[in-house]
Amino acid sequence: MCLLQLIDSDKRTTCDKLKGYIQGSLDFTLLRKMTFLLFCITGALQKFIVNCYVPHTVNWAIAAGVPRHLAVWALSTLSVATTSCRLLISLIADCKCVNRLVIYACGLFFAFLMCIPPLAFPGIIGSYCSVVLFGFHAGLCLQLFSSF
């Protein structure tokens, strides 16, 4: 059987080999597993959230009715929340009994929660609560990814 496969591989043309390589690299059967599919979706959404949220934080706070001199402090609040969460998670994540996937899931939960305060409390309170929750999300995810 193995000899037959070797003979068949010698008879294959370059086009057949190229077609096999393309089919192998575009194989999406792994996406049929629900856990991997959810991991890919959350990763894409997380990247979208980070790339859209951070550059526009001040503009969204201003649009929510926060004065500009207070809206610029939203990025400082974000940095403080991210740093404090990273310090706290670095103490927790080093324990052997802690499951890192649970911490990652908590970070994604904070990303979900950050959407609620601006809707429930328009103005400075909702904006700053959203910024702090996003800082927790960023701190959790950054700490987990940087500690490997």
Phi and psi in degrees as GROMACS dihedral restraints (atoms count N, CA, C in turn):
[ dihedral_restraints ]
;  ai    aj    ak    al  type     phi  dphi    fc
    3     4     5     6     1   -67.8    20    10
    4     5     6     7     1   -37.3    20    10
    6     7     8     9     1   -64.6    20    10
    7     8     9    10     1   -38.0    20    10
    9    10    11    12     1   -63.9    20    10
   10    11    12    13     1   -38.8    20    10
   12    13    14    15     1   -66.8    20    10
   13    14    15    16     1   -37.6    20    10
   15    16    17    18     1   -65.0    20    10
   16    17    18    19     1   -40.6    20    10
   18    19    20    21     1   -65.9    20    10
   19    20    21    22     1   -40.6    20    10
   21    22    23    24     1   -65.0    20    10
   22    23    24    25     1   -36.1    20    10
   24    25    26    27     1   -70.4    20    10
   25    26    27    28     1   -28.6    20    10
   27    28    29    30     1   -72.9    20    10
   28    29    30    31     1   -29.6    20    10
   30    31    32    33     1   -80.6    20    10
   31    32    33    34     1   -14.2    20    10
   33    34    35    36     1   -71.6    20    10
   34    35    36    37     1   137.8    20    10
   36    37    38    39     1   -84.3    20    10
   37    38    39    40     1   174.0    20    10
   39    40    41    42     1   -64.1    20    10
   40    41    42    43     1   -37.1    20    10
   42    43    44    45     1   -65.1    20    10
   43    44    45    46     1   -39.6    20    10
   45    46    47    48     1   -65.7    20    10
   46    47    48    49     1   -40.9    20    10
   48    49    50    51     1   -65.2    20    10
   49    50    51    52     1   -41.4    20    10
   51    52    53    54     1   -63.9    20    10
   52    53    54    55     1   -40.6    20    10
   54    55    56    57     1   -62.9    20    10
   55    56    57    58     1   -40.3    20    10
   57    58    59    60     1   -64.4    20    10
   58    59    60    61     1   -39.3    20    10
   60    61    62    63     1   -65.4    20    10
   61    62    63    64     1   -42.2    20    10
   63    64    65    66     1   -65.5    20    10
   64    65    66    67     1   -43.2    20    10
   66    67    68    69     1   -64.7    20    10
   67    68    69    70     1   -35.6    20    10
   69    70    71    72     1   -70.6    20    10
   70    71    72    73     1   -35.4    20    10
   72    73    74    75     1   -81.1    20    10
   73    74    75    76     1   -20.8    20    10
   75    76    77    78     1  -103.5    20    10
   76    77    78    79     1    32.0    20    10
   78    79    80    81     1   -87.1    20    10
   79    80    81    82     1   112.9    20    10
   81    82    83    84     1  -104.3    20    10
   82    83    84    85     1    24.6    20    10
   84    85    86    87     1   -68.7    20    10
   85    86    87    88     1   -22.8    20    10
   87    88    89    90     1   -66.4    20    10
   88    89    90    91     1   -27.2    20    10
   90    91    92    93     1   -71.7    20    10
   91    92    93    94     1    -9.6    20    10
   93    94    95    96     1   -72.5    20    10
   94    95    96    97     1   -20.6    20    10
   96    97    98    99     1   -78.5    20    10
   97    98    99   100     1   125.1    20    10
   99   100   101   102     1   -62.7    20    10
  100   101   102   103     1   -38.4    20    10
  102   103   104   105     1   -66.0    20    10
  103   104   105   106     1   -42.3    20    10
  105   106   107   108     1   -68.6    20    10
  106   107   108   109     1   -38.2    20    10
  108   109   110   111     1   -63.8    20    10
  109   110   111   112     1   -43.5    20    10
  111   112   113   114     1   -65.2    20    10
  112   113   114   115     1   -37.4    20    10
  114   115   116   117     1   -62.4    20    10
  115   116   117   118     1   -42.6    20    10
  117   118   119   120     1   -66.3    20    10
  118   119   120   121     1   -42.7    20    10
  120   121   122   123     1   -65.0    20    10
  121   122   123   124     1   -45.1    20    10
  123   124   125   126     1   -67.2    20    10
  124   125   126   127     1   -36.0    20    10
  126   127   128   129     1   -63.4    20    10
  127   128   129   130     1   -42.4    20    10
  129   130   131   132     1   -67.0    20    10
  130   131   132   133     1   -42.5    20    10
  132   133   134   135     1   -66.7    20    10
  133   134   135   136     1   -37.6    20    10
  135   136   137   138     1   -64.5    20    10
  136   137   138   139     1   -42.4    20    10
  138   139   140   141     1   -63.6    20    10
  139   140   141   142     1   -38.9    20    10
  141   142   143   144     1   -64.6    20    10
  142   143   144   145     1   -42.6    20    10
  144   145   146   147     1   -63.3    20    10
  145   146   147   148     1   -46.1    20    10
  147   148   149   150     1   -65.5    20    10
  148   149   150   151     1   -44.4    20    10
  150   151   152   153     1   -71.4    20    10
  151   152   153   154     1   -23.9    20    10
  153   154   155   156     1   -94.1    20    10
  154   155   156   157     1   -30.5    20    10
  156   157   158   159     1   -80.2    20    10
  157   158   159   160     1   -51.0    20    10
  159   160   161   162     1   -62.3    20    10
  160   161   162   163     1   -48.0    20    10
  162   163   164   165     1   -67.2    20    10
  163   164   165   166     1   -23.3    20    10
  165   166   167   168     1  -109.0    20    10
  166   167   168   169     1    12.3    20    10
  168   169   170   171     1   -59.2    20    10
  169   170   171   172     1   -47.2    20    10
  171   172   173   174     1   -65.8    20    10
  172   173   174   175     1   -43.0    20    10
  174   175   176   177     1   -64.1    20    10
  175   176   177   178     1   -38.6    20    10
  177   178   179   180     1   -68.8    20    10
  178   179   180   181     1   -36.0    20    10
  180   181   182   183     1   -66.3    20    10
  181   182   183   184     1   -40.6    20    10
  183   184   185   186     1   -64.6    20    10
  184   185   186   187     1   -40.9    20    10
  186   187   188   189     1   -64.5    20    10
  187   188   189   190     1   -26.8    20    10
  189   190   191   192     1   -81.6    20    10
  190   191   192   193     1    -1.8    20    10
  192   193   194   195     1   101.5    20    10
  193   194   195   196     1     8.0    20    10
  195   196   197   198     1   -81.5    20    10
  196   197   198   199     1   132.3    20    10
  198   199   200   201     1   -60.6    20    10
  199   200   201   202     1   150.0    20    10
  201   202   203   204     1   -59.6    20    10
  202   203   204   205     1   -38.3    20    10
  204   205   206   207     1   -67.4    20    10
  205   206   207   208     1   -20.2    20    10
  207   208   209   210     1   -95.7    20    10
  208   209   210   211     1   -27.8    20    10
  210   211   212   213     1   -68.2    20    10
  211   212   213   214     1   -31.7    20    10
  213   214   215   216     1   -69.0    20    10
  214   215   216   217     1   -21.1    20    10
  216   217   218   219     1   -77.3    20    10
  217   218   219   220     1    -6.2    20    10
  219   220   221   222     1   -64.2    20    10
  220   221   222   223     1   -37.0    20    10
  222   223   224   225     1   -68.9    20    10
  223   224   225   226     1   -34.9    20    10
  225   226   227   228     1   -67.3    20    10
  226   227   228   229     1   -39.7    20    10
  228   229   230   231     1   -63.1    20    10
  229   230   231   232     1   -40.0    20    10
  231   232   233   234     1   -60.8    20    10
  232   233   234   235     1   -43.8    20    10
  234   235   236   237     1   -64.8    20    10
  235   236   237   238     1   -42.0    20    10
  237   238   239   240     1   -65.0    20    10
  238   239   240   241     1   -43.8    20    10
  240   241   242   243     1   -64.1    20    10
  241   242   243   244     1   -41.2    20    10
  243   244   245   246     1   -64.4    20    10
  244   245   246   247     1   -45.9    20    10
  246   247   248   249     1   -65.7    20    10
  247   248   249   250     1   -44.4    20    10
  249   250   251   252     1   -65.3    20    10
  250   251   252   253     1   -38.2    20    10
  252   253   254   255     1   -67.9    20    10
  253   254   255   256     1   -38.3    20    10
  255   256   257   258     1   -63.5    20    10
  256   257   258   259     1   -39.1    20    10
  258   259   260   261     1   -66.4    20    10
  259   260   261   262     1   -43.3    20    10
  261   262   263   264     1   -65.4    20    10
  262   263   264   265     1   -43.9    20    10
  264   265   266   267     1   -69.6    20    10
  265   266   267   268     1   -30.8    20    10
  267   268   269   270     1   -64.5    20    10
  268   269   270   271     1   -31.0    20    10
  270   271   272   273     1   -74.2    20    10
  271   272   273   274     1   -38.2    20    10
  273   274   275   276     1   -78.3    20    10
  274   275   276   277     1   -43.2    20    10
  276   277   278   279     1   -70.7    20    10
  277   278   279   280     1   -17.3    20    10
  279   280   281   282     1   -77.9    20    10
  280   281   282   283     1   -14.3    20    10
  282   283   284   285     1   -69.9    20    10
  283   284   285   286     1   144.1    20    10
  285   286   287   288     1   -72.3    20    10
  286   287   288   289     1   -23.9    20    10
  288   289   290   291     1   -84.7    20    10
  289   290   291   292     1    -2.3    20    10
  291   292   293   294     1   -91.5    20    10
  292   293   294   295     1   132.1    20    10
  294   295   296   297     1   -91.5    20    10
  295   296   297   298     1   119.1    20    10
  297   298   299   300     1   -66.9    20    10
  298   299   300   301     1   -27.8    20    10
  300   301   302   303     1   -67.5    20    10
  301   302   303   304     1   -31.1    20    10
  303   304   305   306     1   -68.3    20    10
  304   305   306   307     1   -40.2    20    10
  306   307   308   309     1   -64.6    20    10
  307   308   309   310     1   -41.1    20    10
  309   310   311   312     1   -63.1    20    10
  310   311   312   313     1   -40.6    20    10
  312   313   314   315     1   -64.0    20    10
  313   314   315   316     1   -37.1    20    10
  315   316   317   318     1   -64.3    20    10
  316   317   318   319     1   -38.5    20    10
  318   319   320   321     1   -62.5    20    10
  319   320   321   322     1   -40.7    20    10
  321   322   323   324     1   -68.3    20    10
  322   323   324   325     1   -32.4    20    10
  324   325   326   327     1   -66.2    20    10
  325   326   327   328     1   -38.6    20    10
  327   328   329   330     1   -63.9    20    10
  328   329   330   331     1   -34.8    20    10
  330   331   332   333     1   -64.0    20    10
  331   332   333   334     1   -35.7    20    10
  333   334   335   336     1   -69.7    20    10
  334   335   336   337     1   -43.3    20    10
  336   337   338   339     1   -65.4    20    10
  337   338   339   340     1   -27.0    20    10
  339   340   341   342     1   -67.9    20    10
  340   341   342   343     1   -15.4    20    10
  342   343   344   345     1   -81.3    20    10
  343   344   345   346     1   -18.3    20    10
  345   346   347   348     1   -80.7    20    10
  346   347   348   349     1   -46.0    20    10
  348   349   350   351     1   -57.3    20    10
  349   350   351   352     1   -40.7    20    10
  351   352   353   354     1   -64.7    20    10
  352   353   354   355     1   -26.2    20    10
  354   355   356   357     1   -80.3    20    10
  355   356   357   358     1   -38.9    20    10
  357   358   359   360     1   -80.7    20    10
  358   359   360   361     1   -36.6    20    10
  360   361   362   363     1  -129.2    20    10
  361   362   363   364     1    80.5    20    10
  363   364   365   366     1   -65.6    20    10
  364   365   366   367     1   143.7    20    10
  366   367   368   369     1   115.6    20    10
  367   368   369   370     1  -155.4    20    10
  369   370   371   372     1   -69.9    20    10
  370   371   372   373     1   -37.1    20    10
  372   373   374   375     1   -65.7    20    10
  373   374   375   376     1   -47.9    20    10
  375   376   377   378     1   -64.8    20    10
  376   377   378   379     1   -39.2    20    10
  378   379   380   381     1   -65.2    20    10
  379   380   381   382     1   -46.2    20    10
  381   382   383   384     1   -72.5    20    10
  382   383   384   385     1   -34.0    20    10
  384   385   386   387     1   -63.5    20    10
  385   386   387   388     1   -41.1    20    10
  387   388   389   390     1   -63.6    20    10
  388   389   390   391     1   -41.3    20    10
  390   391   392   393     1   -64.3    20    10
  391   392   393   394     1   -42.4    20    10
  393   394   395   396     1   -65.3    20    10
  394   395   396   397     1   -42.8    20    10
  396   397   398   399     1   -64.6    20    10
  397   398   399   400     1   -38.6    20    10
  399   400   401   402     1   -66.3    20    10
  400   401   402   403     1   -36.1    20    10
  402   403   404   405     1   -62.3    20    10
  403   404   405   406     1   -39.3    20    10
  405   406   407   408     1   -64.2    20    10
  406   407   408   409     1   -42.6    20    10
  408   409   410   411     1   -59.9    20    10
  409   410   411   412     1   -49.1    20    10
  411   412   413   414     1   -64.7    20    10
  412   413   414   415     1   -40.0    20    10
  414   415   416   417     1   -63.8    20    10
  415   416   417   418     1   -42.7    20    10
  417   418   419   420     1   -63.7    20    10
  418   419   420   421     1   -49.1    20    10
  420   421   422   423     1   -70.8    20    10
  421   422   423   424     1   -40.0    20    10
  423   424   425   426     1   -66.1    20    10
  424   425   426   427     1   -40.2    20    10
  426   427   428   429     1   -66.1    20    10
  427   428   429   430     1   -40.6    20    10
  429   430   431   432     1   -67.5    20    10
  430   431   432   433     1   -37.8    20    10
  432   433   434   435     1   -78.2    20    10
  433   434   435   436     1   -27.9    20    10
  435   436   437   438     1   -89.3    20    10
  436   437   438   439     1   -10.0    20    10
  438   439   440   441     1   -93.2    20    10
  439   440   441   442     1     1.5    20    10
